[in-house]
Amino acid sequence: MMDNKKIEKISRALSDASRIAILQQFKKKKDCLYCAEVNDLLDLTQPSISHHLKQLVDAELLLPQKEGRNLKYVLNHQVLDEYISSLNTLKD
């Protein structure tokens, strides 16, 4: 069970439409997204995209992985599943 602080941090990370759009791209890509791909997908400045990615990484929703000179992001399914399960307990 996820603690309330963690739920709050993830909820804050998910409270922005651009961050939701980034996460939605993982459904299309299946495995990972490279930083450059995120730039191509969203009509935002590079500093803005970096900020959004950092928020998602800080919430542990994305896991950054260095690949040579490139940085790729992998969706952290475990944290996302725990978050959803925690929210589902509110229904009972």
KAPECOR-V935336 format. One record per helix or strand of 2 or more residues. SS is the DSSP state (@ for helix, = for strand). FROM is the first residue (numbers start at 0). LEN is the number of residues. If there is no record, write none. Layout:
BEGIN
SS;FROM;LEN / SS;FROM;LEN
END
This chain:
BEGIN
@;3;10 / @;16;13 / =;31;3 / @;34;7 / @;45;13 / =;61;6 / =;69;6 / @;76;12
END
